């Protein structure tokens, strides 16, 4: 500096010379960092991931830098504070942080504040628990009692993709039987969400609209409502796999074959013709067994498969499948593609089934209960309306009496590729949807319930392909900040894909049934509505990352880049417990890992000077607490350090959910959601009431006033996120509980399977 002042005659170029000094300082800092990297990289004991993290942090500091001071004196700090106060005074909205979009909440918090870690917690997936013994469909096709499902296992989703079990739910509550007029009964807790589909058009309500409603709310509805809304089911698709025996042949053999060999008894020319065709494909022959006063029997024998040298025996294949002497549907055939299952069912119907031309339905009667249950499962998985009933069969002329099981199938059964002409069904002509059914709900007793939290869209299947459900404050806040206030927002969605999130946001913004968006079945006017509504959403500065099991190092790196490249001003993590922490390879328990994650999130907020909103789970203890069941700081799940690290802890609570119809002052709690600020490092502790609109799973200002117009916005968004105060009472295409078939004049008796029986496969 001394030599510089003597060599520079004028202050005119002081800025240029200052730049030279700054560049030299940065170069020296880069040389120092590079030297440290080289030294540490050659050390055998260096943790490479820590080195990578420290290197990035050091380089980021230089790139931002404004090399940090070790301290600030009081005079400079006082000047900054006064300047900040003057800036706040001149702000018209009075907000110093990122607006939440909720007027009452912004009055308390003045927006989400820079460098704050905000924890938002609620009971995950309220209202998705079932009674003991209720069977659910696993992704591999097995049926499992709900109480036996374990974390990490995969359930079958409503779109035939897997749903991973994240955690287990247990508790005691009022239990109810859901009686389905044309389907299986099941037992649920009072908080369970029923998914009901509207059966007729009326006013603004359209046929097929989906309504999600708790059991308690359903019981308060009148007869007209219950007549208009019914439960429903979906078909399921399994992965195709090769089969040793043609599925149609196996179906025919199960219906009319000898128990201990591969011969088939029958007289339908279509089946006999098929046997010759199948034998030809195997390079084999059909042999005919003639018995006086009985139908001929047919066997496929003496040949080679595809010209191979090795002998091929159809009977040996049946023996290896384990069906000789024990007729049943092998698992590989029941858990297979739709085409193969339809061919198997066609063989069963052609050999042992009957078509009722009046009701246009199939009926199969079996003495073998296990096989009858498997046939019902087959029909359920294909999306047909089914029933299983036990009957007494008698033949008076010989005094014979026996117990039999009758399976009935209705719906679009013309899809079944039967060969026998007289058994070919007509297309479904009734205006009634066979996948829907009227239901009734009956109180049982106070008992244990069992459930789980799952990833994805939280939809999974019961044993008869009934769909059930396992999201809204933080999504509303995200949308408000990005769309209304143009603040760039980054969301790290560890539960669901970015496309799922976008589809849900489109559905919410355009107020369209998400099922129509998923299938693309939009009417012309709905396309116009969609194009008009999503213009602002398309331009919104929202950045979505759906990397699963994101580590804290990856999160920090991505946040730094988003902050520098996109000027992100709000970061959302959904949710904290799904992240993987840094245990330095030494194992450590989950509580320590969560503690390291919460500390790191606070570090990110402070380093980048942006608010970080992290979603967290509450422990199940809140469900067993008496009184109002209001969440407390001690309910934060897995680590007390979350409370310590957070600048603000917010709980979401709906008293109406727990049957509290009035508050302490006698005001109605209907449609009211509470935002409880349980910790506020830089402000007061208050409870803010918001309007919860169940139809759109939307939070809005209670009094209708707000910093922006929320009309037309439907932020239900994330299918199955953790952060809603509780499941919605209505959200398009969020299928919850329903099942089978609609009421119709078709003769179809009630017949319910025993939930405690073993799975059929």
C-alpha positions in Angstrom: 0.0 0.0 0.0 2.9 2.3 0.8 4.5 1.8 -2.6 1.2 2.2 -4.3 0.5 5.6 -2.8 3.9 6.8 -3.9 3.5 5.6 -7.5 0.0 6.7 -8.1 -0.2 10.4 -8.7 -4.0 10.8 -8.9 -7.1 9.3 -7.2 -8.9 9.3 -10.6 -8.2 5.5 -11.1 -8.6 4.5 -7.5 -11.5 2.1 -8.4 -9.3 0.4 -11.0 -6.4 0.0 -8.6 -8.8 -1.3 -5.9 -10.0 -3.9 -8.4 -6.4 -5.0 -8.9 -5.9 -5.4 -5.1 -9.2 -7.4 -4.8 -8.2 -9.7 -7.6 -4.8 -10.3 -6.1 -6.5 -11.1 -2.7 -8.9 -13.5 -4.4 -6.0 -15.3 -6.2 -4.1 -15.6 -2.9 -7.3 -17.1 -1.3 -7.7 -19.6 -4.2 -4.1 -20.6 -3.9 -4.6 -21.2 -0.2 -7.7 -23.3 -0.8 -6.0 -25.3 -3.6 -3.0 -26.0 -1.3 -5.4 -27.2 1.4 -7.2 -29.4 -1.1 -3.9 -31.0 -2.3 -2.7 -31.5 1.2 -5.9 -33.1 2.4 -6.4 -35.2 -0.8 -3.0 -36.9 -0.2 -3.9 -37.8 3.4 -5.1 -41.4 3.7 -7.3 -40.6 6.7 -9.2 -37.8 4.9 -13.0 -38.3 4.5 -13.5 -37.6 0.8 -17.1 -36.5 1.2 -16.1 -34.0 4.0 -13.3 -32.8 1.8 -15.7 -32.3 -1.1 -18.2 -30.5 1.1 -15.5 -28.2 2.7 -14.0 -27.4 -0.8 -17.3 -26.4 -2.2 -18.1 -24.3 0.9 -14.8 -22.5 0.7 -15.1 -21.8 -3.1 -18.7 -20.7 -2.6 -17.5 -18.3 0.1 -15.0 -16.8 -2.2 -17.4 -16.5 -5.1 -19.9 -14.7 -2.9 -17.2 -13.0 -1.1 -17.0 -10.1 0.0 -14.5 -11.9 2.3 -16.1 -12.3 5.6 -15.0 -10.2 8.6 -14.3 -11.9 11.9 -16.3 -9.1 13.7 -18.3 -5.9 13.2 -18.0 -2.9 15.5 -21.0 -1.4 17.1 -21.0 1.8 15.1 -21.2 -0.1 11.7 -23.9 -2.5 13.1 -26.0 0.4 14.4 -25.8 2.1 11.1 -27.0 -1.1 9.3 -29.9 -1.5 11.8 -31.1 2.0 11.3 -30.9 1.7 7.6 -32.9 -1.6 7.7 -35.6 0.1 9.9 -36.0 2.9 7.4 -36.4 0.4 4.6 -39.0 -1.5 6.5 -40.9 1.7 7.2 -41.1 2.5 3.5 -42.4 -1.0 2.6 -46.1 -0.7 1.8 -47.1 -4.2 2.8 -45.0 -4.1 6.0 -43.4 -7.5 5.2 -39.7 -8.0 5.8 -39.6 -11.6 4.5 -41.1 -13.9 1.9 -44.9 -13.4 2.1 -46.9 -16.5 3.2 -50.0 -15.2 1.4 -52.1 -15.5 4.6 -52.9 -12.1 6.0 -53.3 -13.1 9.6 -50.1 -15.2 9.6 -48.1 -12.4 7.9 -49.2 -10.0 10.6 -47.5 -12.3 13.2 -44.4 -13.4 11.2 -44.0 -10.5 8.7 -43.4 -13.3 6.2 -40.8 -16.1 6.2 -37.7 -14.4 7.5 -34.2 -14.8 5.9 -31.9 -17.2 7.6 -34.8 -18.8 9.6 -35.3 -22.5 9.8 -39.1 -23.1 10.0 -40.4 -26.5 11.0 -44.0 -27.3 9.9 -45.4 -30.4 11.5 -48.7 -32.2 11.5 -49.9 -35.7 12.1 -48.9 -37.6 8.9 -51.8 -39.1 6.9 -54.6 -38.8 9.4 -57.5 -41.0 8.6 -56.1 -44.0 6.7 -56.2 -46.7 9.3 -58.0 -50.1 9.0 -59.2 -52.7 11.4 -57.1 -55.7 12.3 -57.4 -58.5 9.7 -58.1 -56.2 6.8 -56.1 -57.5 3.9 -54.1 -55.2 1.6 -52.5 -56.1 -1.8 -48.7 -56.1 -1.8 -46.8 -55.1 -4.9 -45.7 -58.6 -5.6 -49.4 -59.7 -5.6 -49.5 -61.3 -2.1 -52.3 -60.4 0.3 -51.3 -59.3 3.8 -53.1 -58.5 6.9 -52.8 -54.8 7.6 -51.2 -55.4 11.1 -48.5 -57.5 9.5 -47.3 -54.9 7.0 -43.8 -53.6 7.9 -41.8 -50.4 7.1 -39.9 -50.6 3.8 -42.3 -53.1 2.2 -44.1 -52.3 -1.0 -47.9 -52.1 -1.5 -49.7 -52.0 -4.8 -50.7 -48.5 -5.8 -53.9 -47.5 -7.7 -51.9 -47.1 -10.9 -50.2 -50.6 -10.5 -46.9 -49.1 -9.4 -45.3 -49.7 -5.9 -46.0 -47.7 -2.8 -43.2 -47.9 -0.1 -44.3 -48.1 3.5 -42.5 -45.3 5.4 -43.9 -45.7 8.9 -46.5 -47.7 10.9 -49.6 -46.3 12.6 -51.2 -47.8 15.7 -53.9 -46.6 18.1 -57.4 -47.0 19.5 -60.5 -45.3 18.3 -64.2 -45.9 17.5 -64.3 -48.5 14.8 -66.9 -48.9 12.0 -67.9 -51.5 9.5 -68.2 -50.2 5.9 -70.9 -52.5 4.4 -70.8 -52.6 0.6 -74.0 -53.6 -1.1 -72.1 -55.4 -3.8 -68.7 -56.0 -2.4 -66.5 -57.0 0.6 -67.1 -55.3 3.9 -64.1 -53.8 5.8 -63.5 -52.2 9.1 -62.0 -48.7 9.6 -61.4 -46.1 12.3 -63.6 -43.1 12.7 -61.0 -40.8 11.2 -60.7 -42.9 8.0 -61.3 -41.1 4.7 -63.9 -42.7 2.4 -63.4 -42.0 -1.3 -66.8 -41.8 -2.9 -67.8 -41.2 -6.5 -70.9 -39.3 -7.6 -73.4 -41.5 -9.4 -75.5 -38.8 -11.2 -75.4 -35.3 -12.6 -77.1 -32.5 -10.6 -76.4 -28.8 -10.7 -72.7 -28.2 -10.6 -72.0 -31.8 -9.6 -71.1 -34.2 -12.4 -71.3 -38.0 -12.6 -67.9 -39.4 -11.7 -66.9 -36.5 -9.4 -64.9 -37.8 -6.4 -65.6 -36.8 -2.9 -63.2 -37.6 0.0 -64.9 -37.5 3.4 -64.2 -38.9 6.9 -66.4 -41.6 8.3 -67.6 -39.2 10.9 -68.7 -36.6 8.3 -70.3 -39.3 6.2 -72.5 -40.4 9.2 -73.8 -36.8 9.5 -75.0 -36.8 5.9 -78.6 -37.4 4.8 -80.2 -40.2 2.7 -79.9 -38.1 -0.5 -76.2 -37.6 -0.1 -75.6 -41.3 0.5 -77.7 -42.2 -2.5 -75.6 -39.8 -4.7 -72.2 -40.9 -3.6 -70.8 -44.5 -3.8 -67.6 -46.3 -3.3 -65.6 -47.7 -6.2 -62.6 -49.9 -7.3 -60.0 -50.1 -10.0 -58.3 -52.9 -12.0 -54.7 -53.7 -11.5 -51.8 -54.6 -13.8 -49.1 -57.0 -13.0 -45.8 -57.6 -14.9 -46.0 -60.2 -17.7 -44.0 -63.3 -17.1 -43.5 -66.5 -19.2 -45.7 -69.5 -18.4 -44.9 -73.2 -18.9 -48.5 -74.0 -19.9 -50.9 -71.9 -22.0 -53.2 -70.0 -19.5 -56.3 -70.9 -21.5 -55.5 -74.6 -21.4 -54.8 -74.4 -17.6 -58.2 -72.7 -17.2 -60.0 -75.4 -19.1 -58.2 -78.1 -17.2 -59.0 -76.5 -13.8 -62.7 -76.5 -14.8 -63.0 -79.9 -16.6 -59.8 -81.7 -16.2 -59.0 -84.9 -14.3 -57.4 -84.1 -11.0 -54.5 -86.5 -11.3 -53.6 -86.3 -15.0 -53.8 -83.8 -17.9 -56.9 -85.2 -19.6 -59.9 -83.0 -20.2 -63.6 -84.1 -20.3 -65.9 -82.1 -22.5 -68.0 -82.0 -25.6 -67.9 -78.3 -26.8 -66.5 -78.3 -30.3 -64.7 -75.0 -29.7 -62.7 -76.5 -26.8 -62.0 -79.7 -28.8 -60.8 -77.6 -31.7 -58.6 -75.5 -29.4 -57.0 -78.7 -28.0 -55.9 -79.8 -31.5 -54.5 -76.3 -32.2 -52.6 -76.3 -28.9 -51.3 -79.8 -29.5 -50.0 -78.7 -33.0 -48.0 -75.8 -31.5 -46.4 -78.3 -29.1 -45.7 -80.8 -31.9 -47.9 -83.2 -30.0 -51.2 -85.1 -30.7 -54.6 -85.3 -29.1 -55.8 -88.7 -27.9 -59.4 -89.4 -27.3 -60.7 -91.6 -24.5 -64.2 -93.1 -25.1 -66.3 -94.2 -22.1 -69.8 -95.5 -22.6 -72.6 -93.2 -21.3 -70.0 -90.5 -20.5 -68.4 -87.6 -22.4 -65.2 -88.3 -24.2 -61.9 -87.3 -22.6 -59.1 -85.7 -24.5 -55.4 -85.7 -23.7 -52.3 -84.1 -25.3 -49.4 -86.6 -25.4 -46.4 -88.0 -27.3 -44.6 -85.1 -28.8 -41.7 -82.7 -28.5 -41.9 -79.0 -27.8 -40.9 -76.9 -30.7 -38.9 -79.8 -32.2 -36.5 -79.9 -29.2 -34.8 -83.2 -28.5 -35.9 -83.3 -24.9 -39.2 -84.9 -24.2 -41.9 -82.5 -23.3 -44.8 -83.8 -21.1 -47.8 -81.6 -20.4 -48.6 -83.7 -17.4 -45.1 -83.2 -16.1 -45.6 -79.4 -16.4 -48.8 -79.6 -14.4 -47.0 -81.7 -11.8 -44.2 -79.1 -11.5 -46.9 -76.4 -11.1 -48.2 -78.3 -8.1 -51.7 -78.5 -9.4 -52.0 -82.3 -9.9 -54.1 -83.7 -7.1 -54.5 -80.1 -5.8 -56.4 -77.9 -8.2 -55.7 -74.3 -7.7 -54.5 -71.2 -9.7 -50.7 -71.1 -9.4 -49.4 -67.7 -8.2 -47.5 -67.1 -11.5 -50.8 -67.2 -13.4 -52.8 -65.0 -11.0 -50.0 -62.4 -10.7 -49.5 -61.9 -14.4 -50.4 -59.5 -17.3 -54.0 -58.6 -18.0 -53.9 -60.6 -21.2 -52.8 -63.8 -19.5 -55.3 -63.4 -16.7 -58.1 -62.9 -19.2 -57.1 -66.0 -21.1 -57.0 -68.0 -17.9 -60.5 -66.8 -16.9 -61.7 -67.6 -20.4 -60.7 -71.2 -20.0 -62.4 -71.5 -16.6 -65.6 -70.0 -18.0 -65.6 -72.1 -21.2 -65.2 -75.3 -19.2 -67.0 -74.7 -16.0 -68.8 -71.4 -16.3 -72.3 -70.3 -17.2 -73.5 -67.1 -18.9 -76.8 -65.7 -17.6 -78.2 -64.0 -20.8 -80.7 -61.9 -18.7 -78.2 -60.2 -16.4 -75.3 -60.7 -18.9 -73.1 -62.1 -16.1 -70.9 -65.1 -15.6 -71.3 -67.7 -12.9 -68.8 -70.3 -11.8 -69.8 -72.9 -9.1 -67.0 -74.8 -7.3 -66.8 -77.3 -4.5 -63.2 -76.2 -4.1 -63.4 -73.1 -1.8 -59.8 -72.2 -2.4 -60.2 -72.2 -6.2 -63.4 -70.3 -5.9 -61.7 -67.5 -3.9 -58.9 -67.4 -6.4 -61.3 -67.0 -9.3 -62.9 -64.1 -7.4 -59.5 -62.5 -6.9 -58.9 -63.0 -10.6 -62.1 -61.1 -11.4 -61.4 -58.4 -8.9 -57.9 -57.8 -10.3 -59.4 -57.4 -13.8 -61.8 -54.8 -12.6 -65.0 -56.8 -12.8 -67.8 -56.7 -10.3 -67.6 -59.9 -8.3 -69.3 -61.8 -5.5 -68.6 -65.1 -3.6 -71.4 -66.9 -1.8 -71.7 -70.2 -0.1 -74.6 -72.4 -1.2 -76.1 -75.9 -0.6 -76.4 -77.9 -3.8 -78.8 -80.8 -3.9 -79.7 -83.5 -6.5 -83.0 -84.8 -5.3 -83.2 -87.8 -7.6 -80.2 -89.4 -5.9 -80.4 -87.7 -2.6 -77.1 -85.9 -3.0 -76.3 -82.7 -1.1 -73.1 -80.7 -0.9 -71.7 -77.3 0.0 -70.5 -75.3 -3.0 -69.1 -71.8 -3.7 -70.6 -69.6 -6.4 -68.6 -66.8 -8.0 -70.4 -64.2 -10.1 -68.8 -61.8 -12.5 -70.3 -58.6 -14.0 -69.1 -55.6 -15.9 -67.3 -55.3 -19.2 -67.0 -59.1 -19.3 -67.1 -59.1 -23.1 -63.4 -58.5 -22.8 -62.9 -62.2 -21.7 -61.8 -64.1 -24.8 -64.1 -67.1 -24.4 -64.3 -69.5 -27.4 -67.6 -71.3 -26.8 -70.1 -69.3 -28.8 -73.0 -69.6 -26.3 -70.9 -68.1 -23.5 -69.8 -64.9 -25.3 -71.1 -62.0 -23.3 -72.6 -58.8 -24.7 -71.0 -55.3 -24.0 -72.1 -53.7 -20.8 -75.2 -51.7 -21.7 -76.5 -50.4 -18.4 -75.9 -46.7 -17.5 -74.9 -48.0 -14.0 -71.1 -48.2 -13.4 -70.4 -51.7 -12.3 -67.3 -50.5 -10.4 -69.3 -48.5 -8.0 -71.3 -49.7 -5.0 -73.7 -48.2 -2.4 -72.3 -48.4 1.1 -73.5 -48.1 4.7 -71.5 -47.5 7.8 -72.2 -49.2 11.1 -70.6 -48.6 14.5 -68.7 -51.6 15.8 -66.8 -50.8 19.0 -63.7 -49.0 20.4 -60.8 -51.1 19.2 -57.2 -51.0 17.9 -56.6 -49.7 14.4 -53.6 -50.3 12.1 -52.3 -48.3 9.3 -49.2 -46.9 7.7 -47.7 -43.9 5.8 -46.7 -44.6 2.3 -44.9 -42.6 -0.4 -46.1 -41.5 -3.8 -49.7 -40.4 -4.1 -50.6 -42.5 -0.9 -53.1 -44.7 -2.8 -53.1 -48.4 -2.3 -55.4 -51.4 -2.8 -57.3 -53.7 -0.6 -57.8 -57.4 -1.4 -60.7 -56.8 -3.8 -58.9 -53.9 -5.6 -60.7 -51.3 -3.5 -58.6 -48.2 -3.5 -57.8 -46.4 -0.3 -55.7 -43.3 0.7 -53.2 -42.8 3.2 -51.1 -32.1 2.0 -51.9 -28.5 1.7 -50.7 -25.6 3.9 -47.1 -25.5 2.7 -48.1 -26.0 -0.9 -50.5 -23.1 -0.6 -47.6 -21.0 0.8 -45.3 -22.1 -1.9 -47.8 -21.3 -4.6 -48.6 -17.9 -3.0 -44.9 -16.9 -2.9 -44.1 -17.9 -6.4 -47.3 -17.1 -8.3 -48.6 -14.1 -6.5 -45.4 -12.5 -5.3 -42.9 -13.8 -7.9 -40.5 -15.0 -5.3 -38.3 -17.9 -6.6 -39.0 -21.1 -4.6 -37.1 -24.4 -4.5 -38.9 -27.5 -3.3 -37.1 -30.8 -2.6 -39.8 -33.4 -2.8 -38.5 -36.7 -1.4 -41.9 -38.4 -1.5 -43.2 -37.8 -4.9 -41.9 -37.2 -8.5 -41.7 -33.8 -10.0 -44.3 -34.7 -12.7 -46.7 -35.9 -10.0 -46.3 -32.6 -8.2 -46.8 -30.6 -11.4 -49.9 -32.6 -12.4 -51.4 -31.9 -8.9 -50.6 -28.2 -9.2 -52.2 -28.1 -12.6 -55.3 -29.8 -11.2 -55.4 -27.4 -8.3 -54.8 -24.3 -10.4 -57.2 -25.2 -13.2 -59.8 -26.7 -10.8 -60.0 -29.9 -12.9 -60.4 -33.5 -11.8 -56.8 -34.9 -11.5 -58.1 -38.2 -12.8 -58.9 -36.5 -16.1 -55.5 -34.9 -16.2 -53.8 -38.2 -15.5 -55.7 -40.0 -18.3 -55.9 -37.0 -20.7 -59.7 -37.3 -20.9 -60.5 -33.5 -21.0 -63.5 -32.1 -22.8 -62.9 -29.1 -25.2 -64.1 -26.6 -22.6 -61.8 -28.1 -20.0 -58.8 -27.7 -22.3 -59.7 -24.0 -22.6 -60.1 -23.7 -18.9 -56.7 -25.4 -18.3 -54.9 -23.2 -20.8 -56.5 -20.1 -19.3 -55.7 -21.0 -15.7 -52.2 -22.3 -15.8 -50.6 -19.3 -17.6 -49.4 -17.8 -14.3 -48.4 -21.3 -13.0 -46.3 -21.9 -16.1 -44.4 -18.7 -15.5 -44.0 -19.2 -11.8 -40.3 -19.4 -10.5 -40.8 -22.8 -8.9 -37.8 -25.2 -9.0 -38.6 -28.9 -8.2 -36.0 -31.5 -7.3 -37.4 -35.0 -6.7 -34.2 -36.9 -5.9 -35.1 -39.7 -3.4 -33.2 -40.2 -0.2 -31.4 -36.9 -0.6 -28.3 -36.5 1.6 -27.6 -33.3 3.4 -24.5 -32.7 1.3 -26.4 -33.0 -1.9 -29.1 -30.7 -0.6 -26.5 -28.1 0.4 -24.8 -28.2 -3.0 -28.0 -27.8 -4.9 -29.3 -25.0 -2.7 -26.0 -23.1 -3.2 -26.4 -23.4 -7.0 -30.0 -22.4 -7.0 -29.3 -19.4 -4.8 -26.5 -18.2 -7.0 -28.1 -19.1 -10.4 -31.8 -18.5 -9.8 -31.8 -16.2 -6.7 -34.0 -18.6 -4.8 -35.6 -16.9 -1.8 -37.5 -19.8 -0.2 -36.4 -23.4 0.2 -38.9 -26.2 1.1 -37.9 -29.7 2.1 -40.6 -32.4 2.1 -39.8 -34.0 4.4 -37.0 -34.0 7.0 -37.3 -37.6 8.1 -36.8 -38.9 4.5 -33.4 -37.3 4.2 -30.2 -39.2 4.9 -27.8 -37.5 7.3 -24.0 -37.5 7.9 -22.9 -40.1 10.4 -19.3 -40.1 9.1 -19.6 -43.8 8.4 -19.8 -44.6 12.0 -23.4 -45.8 12.0 -25.1 -43.8 14.8 -28.8 -44.0 15.7 -31.6 -42.3 13.9 -32.0 -39.6 16.5 -28.4 -38.5 16.0 -28.9 -38.5 12.2 -32.0 -36.4 12.4 -30.1 -34.0 14.8 -27.3 -33.6 12.2 -29.9 -33.0 9.4 -31.7 -30.2 11.4 -28.4 -28.5 12.3 -27.4 -28.6 8.6 -30.7 -27.1 7.5 -30.2 -24.3 9.9 -26.7 -23.8 8.5 -28.0 -23.7 5.0 -30.6 -21.0 5.9 -28.0 -18.9 7.6 -25.3 -19.4 4.9 -27.7 -18.5 2.0 -29.7 -16.0 4.0 -33.0 -17.5 2.9 -35.9 -19.1 4.9 -35.9 -22.9 4.9 -39.2 -24.6 5.5 -38.8 -28.2 6.5 -41.7 -30.6 6.9 -41.5 -32.9 9.9 -43.6 -35.7 11.4 -45.3 -35.7 14.8 -45.1 -38.8 17.0 -48.2 -41.0 17.4 -48.5 -39.9 21.0 -50.7 -37.0 20.0 -53.4 -39.5 18.9 -53.6 -41.1 22.4 -53.7 -37.8 24.3 -57.0 -36.9 25.9 -58.8 -33.6 25.4 -58.3 -31.5 22.3 -55.2 -33.5 21.1 -53.4 -30.3 20.4 -49.8 -31.0 19.3 -46.9 -29.9 21.5 -43.2 -29.4 21.0 -42.5 -32.7 22.7 -44.5 -34.4 19.9 -41.8 -33.6 17.3 -40.7 -37.0 16.1 -37.3 -38.6 16.6 -35.2 -35.7 17.9 -35.5 -32.9 20.4 -32.8 -31.1 18.5 -35.3 -30.1 15.8 -37.0 -27.9 18.4 -33.6 -26.4 19.4 -32.4 -25.7 15.9 -35.6 -24.2 14.6 -36.3 -20.5 14.7 -40.0 -21.2 14.3 -42.1 -24.3 14.9 -45.6 -24.4 13.4 -48.2 -27.0 14.0 -51.3 -27.6 11.8 -54.4 -28.6 13.7 -58.1 -29.0 12.9 -60.3 -29.3 16.0 -63.2 -30.5 13.8 -61.2 -33.6 12.9 -61.3 -34.7 16.5 -65.1 -34.1 16.9 -64.7 -30.7 18.6 -67.6 -28.8 17.0 -67.1 -25.6 19.1 -64.1 -23.8 20.5 -63.8 -22.5 24.1 -65.9 -19.4 23.3 -68.7 -21.4 21.6 -67.7 -20.6 18.1 -68.1 -23.2 15.4 -64.9 -25.0 14.3 -66.4 -26.2 11.0 -64.0 -25.5 8.2 -61.4 -23.9 10.5 -57.7 -24.9 10.4 -55.4 -23.6 13.1 -51.7 -22.6 12.5 -50.2 -22.9 16.0 -46.9 -21.0 16.3 -45.4 -23.1 19.2 -41.9 -21.5 18.9 -40.9 -18.2 17.5 -37.4 -17.0 18.3 -37.9 -13.5 17.0 -41.6 -13.0 17.7 -44.7 -13.9 19.6 -46.4 -17.2 20.1 -49.9 -17.1 18.6 -52.5 -19.3 17.0 -53.7 -18.1 13.6 -57.0 -19.4 12.3 -57.4 -20.0 8.6 -60.2 -21.3 6.5 -59.8 -24.9 5.4 -61.8 -25.6 2.3 -62.1 -29.3 2.2 -63.5 -29.4 -1.3 -60.2 -28.1 -2.7 -58.0 -29.0 0.1 -57.1 -25.4 0.4 -56.1 -23.0 3.1 -57.3 -19.4 2.8 -57.8 -16.3 5.0 -60.7 -17.0 7.5 -62.3 -13.7 6.9 -61.9 -13.8 3.2 -59.4 -10.9 3.2 -55.9 -11.5 2.0 -52.9 -10.1 0.5 -54.1 -11.5 -2.8 -57.2 -13.0 -4.3 -57.3 -16.7 -3.7 -60.4 -17.4 -5.6 -60.0 -20.0 -8.2 -57.0 -21.5 -6.6 -57.1 -25.1 -5.5 -53.8 -25.9 -4.0 -54.3 -29.4 -3.1 -51.6 -30.3 -4.4 -49.1 -32.7 -3.6 -50.6 -36.1 -3.7 -49.7 -37.3 -0.4 -47.4 -34.9 1.0 -46.9 -34.9 4.7 -47.7 -31.4 5.5 -51.3 -31.1 5.5 -53.2 -30.7 8.7 -55.3 -33.6 7.7 -56.7 -35.2 4.6 -59.2 -33.3 2.6 -62.8 -33.8 2.6 -62.8 -33.4 -1.2 -60.0 -33.5 -3.7 -60.4 -34.6 -7.3 -59.3 -38.2 -7.9 -57.8 -38.8 -4.5 -59.3 -42.2 -4.3 -59.8 -43.3 -0.7 -62.2 -46.1 0.3 -64.8 -47.6 -1.8 -65.1 -50.7 -3.8 -66.8 -52.8 -6.1 -70.0 -52.3 -7.8 -73.0 -50.0 -8.0 -76.5 -50.9 -7.0 -78.4 -52.2 -10.0 -81.4 -54.4 -10.8 -78.9 -57.2 -11.7 -79.4 -60.2 -9.3 -76.3 -60.0 -7.3 -76.5 -61.2 -3.6 -74.3 -59.9 -0.9 -71.6 -62.2 0.0 -68.6 -61.2 1.9 -65.3 -63.0 2.3 -63.9 -63.6 5.7 -61.1 -61.1 6.2 -59.3 -63.5 8.5 -58.9 -66.2 6.0 -55.5 -66.9 4.5 -54.7 -65.3 1.2 -55.9 -67.3 -1.8 -52.4 -67.7 -3.3 
